[in-house]
Structure formats: structure tokens, C-alpha cells
Amino acid sequence: MAAAAYSFHQESRPDPERERLIIEHLPQVRLIARRIHERLPDTIHLEDLLSAGVVGLIQAIDNFDPLQNVRLKTYAEFRIRGAILDSLRDSDWAPRMKRRLARELEAAVEAAERHLGRVPDEADIAAELRISVTEYRHRLTEVAALDIGELEFLRDDSGLPAAYRYVSEPEENSPVVQLERAELERLITASIDQIPAVERLVLSLYFFEELTLREVGDVMGLHFTRVSQIKTQAIARLRNAIGSKWPGVRA
């Protein structure tokens, strides 16, 4: 299936090295697609994400410049993930009601923190919404898939969290983009330090160690649904913390 997904590129001249690189990096496409798919509704098919991911992989291989001092694997991950997220945005799969619910949850996190003068726990946030903790957790589960691509980051070769920046290749190394990336990394790092330890652990295991939600649950002794709720809550905190200092993150 995946091999067929890039047959559209038939106009290109046969290139054994290109074909080898595509085949070599197909497992990377499958890994990224599966990690995104596990947070989506059942109506979204994994095969569609794989096809989009292969397109991103081909673009990465065709546009890769080794002189930029970036590994192909790292560059391909940006393009694969970006292609999958673009395909989801184009399909407009998320109901408006869920997007509104996500905004309400983020607003409640911000309001609770402002009223209490400290990092609110889930009981505080539920109280702000005037619902039970059980209902709050249910709402977190409802919007869990909506954080895809909103505030995701990975560890780069320096060990620092690097925010995903979907910009065109000619701009990636411009001084402005590098300055923005450095500042966003600083804000993310500072914001992560302020969230509860259990949320930091979930983010670390999921994003940095690249475990699935089920694997994170096994490590922490929690059901993967609970892990998803904690992750969604953590990202809501980060979006609020960064959004107040970085206009456009919430947008």
C-alpha cells in the first residue's frame, strides 16, 4: 500500500538511491502515522494517514539538502508529520462543537490559574467549569485528538525541545525564523517546568521517549485513556502559558 502511494511520482526519472531511501524510511512513516491515528476518531482510516505520510517522505527526500547540517531522518519527520496534519486539516475532520469545547477547557484553565494565583489541579478546573471531576475528565477525552499539531515538539540533537515550525524550506534558516524558534523553545521549556510533575512525566514519555499512550500507561500504571486526559490537560496549560506571551499560539 505504502509503496503504491508514491507511484504518482512516475514523471521522475528512476533513481535507485531515491527508491532505497524511500523504502528505508517507510517504517518512520508508519510510526508517525500510528501515533497520530491513536488519538483520532475511528472514522479516520490509518491507510489515509499512511498515504499522506508517504507523500511527505517523498517531498523530504526530494528536497533534502545535506549541506544544511540536518539529518535526513529529522528533516523527514518534519515533512511526514506536516503532510499528515495538512491532510487532516484539509478534511476538516474535527466537529465544530469539539473545537468549541476545547476552547472552553483552555479558558477554564486560564481563569482558574488567574483566580487562584497558582497552578490549578483538575478539581480546580472542574470547579471553574461548574462540573464534576468525572465530567471534566470526560470532556478531556472528548477533545484529546484536537491537540494534534497544536503544540507538539520533539527533542533535537542538542537535547532541547524544538517546536514544530511548518515553514517553507528557504525560510527555515533565516535569522528571523531562528530567533522565533529559539524564543519559542525557551517559552516551552519554562512553561513545562511549571506544570505538575505527573503531566511533565507524561509529556516526556510520549514526546521525548516516543512511547505510545498505551506504553505510557503501562509505565505509569494508568489506563491509556487516563494518560490521554493528562496529556490533553498538560497541553492546555502550555497553550495558555505560551499564548499569553506568544500571540498566535492559541489562534
Sequence and secondary structure as in RCSB ss.txt:
>XXXX:A:sequence
MAAAAYSFHQESRPDPERERLIIEHLPQVRLIARRIHERLPDTIHLEDLLSAGVVGLIQAIDNFDPLQNVRLKTY
AEFRIRGAILDSLRDSDWAPRMKRRLARELEAAVEAAERHLGRVPDEADIAAELRISVTEYRHRLTEVAALDIGE
LEFLRDDSGLPAAYRYVSEPEENSPVVQLERAELERLITASIDQIPAVERLVLSLYFFEELTLREVGDVMGLHFT
RVSQIKTQAIARLRNAIGSKWPGVRA
>XXXX:A:secstr
 HHHHTGGGGGS   HHHHHHHHHHHHHHHHHHHHHHTTS TTS HHHHHHHHHHHHHHHHHH  GGGS  HHHH
HHHHHHHHHHHHHHHHT S HHHHHHHHHHHHHHHHHHHHHTS   HHHHHHHHTS HHHHHHHHHHHGGGGTTT
S EEE TTSSEEE     GGGTTSHHHHHHHHHHHHHHHHHHHHS HHHHHHHIIIIIS   HHHHHHHHT  HH
HHHHHHHHHHHHHHHHHHTTSTTS  
